[in-house]
């Protein structure tokens, strides 16, 4: 089966590799790189660099829906488009190019957590189960008919980083079977229940700031959802401090107030406390809370936020 893949990112990269191993991967389409840094240099995402190394054609149109790109894809005569973590909605004219249509791989149990940040929003909401969904794309965001879903239990201390890896590994396990079922026509289409839809919008900067007046569970889930990057953050001694790892504490402390005990830093919440495990001070690398305590001489009673 001749496949063109659209997308980039940590979640889909291992899945693309499996597609390349099992099928005829004609090309990889990524969003056009933007200039970054002081030199305003552009660089292709990791999946595109890998594709170049294995001699798979890489495309990075500014707009994949323009007529010229649709014609270019048509000339390749693909059987199927596969998409994940791509920055554009594909038009109906582009989706009609492959004879079997286009499949999206999404890291949530649709229709819950449609949109840009499904893994982060799932953890922030305190969900205990997530999964992956594969569906035929239409011109709406994460809206088409489902052909495959599989659940995954969220472990109590899963972070965004660890859950992303586990979901990606699940995708690698199932992608070959799902695509072969599409090739053979041996699958069922199930419409999404619009009454159950939940949108997972992009994380705003103001949402990354810890409000120590919130309860322990809410803050703990925020830290997990944003770790290791972009990371939840607070203010300590007038400087931004990113909290990369923490655990719920068993002490009742005033919100934002620091308590030192057994070489651990507790920070108070509305209904208890959190124990800091890993932090990233401004303009420094991430360090353990013990190194932070010793290096910054953190004192009992100081306040965060």
ABEGO torsion letter per residue (X at the ends): XBBBBBEBEAAAAAAAAAAAAABBBABBBBBBBBBBEAAGBBBBBAAAAAAAAAGBBBBBBABAABAAAAAAAAAAGBABBBBBGBABBBBAAAAAABAAEBBBBBBBBOABGBEABAAAAAAAAGBABBEBBBBBBBABBGABBBABBBBBBBBAABBAAAAAAAAAAAAAAAAAAAAAAAAAGBBBBBBBBAAABBBBBBBBAAAABBBAABBAAAAAAAAAAAOAOAEBBBBBGGBBBBBABBBBBABBBBBGBBBBBGGBBBBBBAAEBBBBABBBBBGBBBBBAAAAAAAAGBBBGBBBX
